[in-house]
Amino acid sequence: MSNTDTVIAKALAEVAASRALRERIHARRQEMQKQTEAPPPVYVLRKGTQLRLPLQ
């Protein structure tokens, strides 16, 4: 192999490593975002509705 071929091979390897790192960071960011999302409310109060409070 000539010097040019080795330089091109190293450059392609660096590009592949950079892409893999970006994909790992993106996957980790998506997982963290899923964990931090608030779950939907269990119940939704309608406007003007008052809750009962049994005190017994």
N, C-alpha and C positions, 0 to 999 in steps of 0.2 A: 504494500500500500504506500501510496505517496503521502507526503505531508498534508496535502489538501484533503485527501480522503479521511485521514485521522482527525483533522480539525472538524470536518463536516460530521463525522460520527460522534465526536464529543459534543458538538453543538446540538445534535438531535437528541442525545442522551440527556443533556441539560434541559431541553424543552420538554421531554417526556417526564422528567423528575418534577419540573415546575408545574406541569399540568396535574400530575398525581397529587402534589401538595395542595393545589387549589381545590381539587375535587374533595380531598379529605377535609379541608377547612369548611367547604360549602356544606358537606354532609353533617359535620359537627355543629355548624350554625343552625341548620334545619332542626336537628335534634334538640338543641337548647331552646329554640323558638317554640317547639311543640311542648316542652316542659313548662315554659313560662306562660303559655296561653291560659287565660282564665276559662274555666268550664262554663257552659251556659247555665243560667239560673234555673234552679229546681222549679220555681214557681214564678209567675208573673202577676203582679197585682194590677187589677184594672183601675182606672181612674175613678175615684169616688167610692171605692170599696174599703170598708173598714174591717180590720181583723177582730175576731172575738178573742177575748182573753179570759178563759175559765180560771177562776181563782179558788177552786176547791181542792 
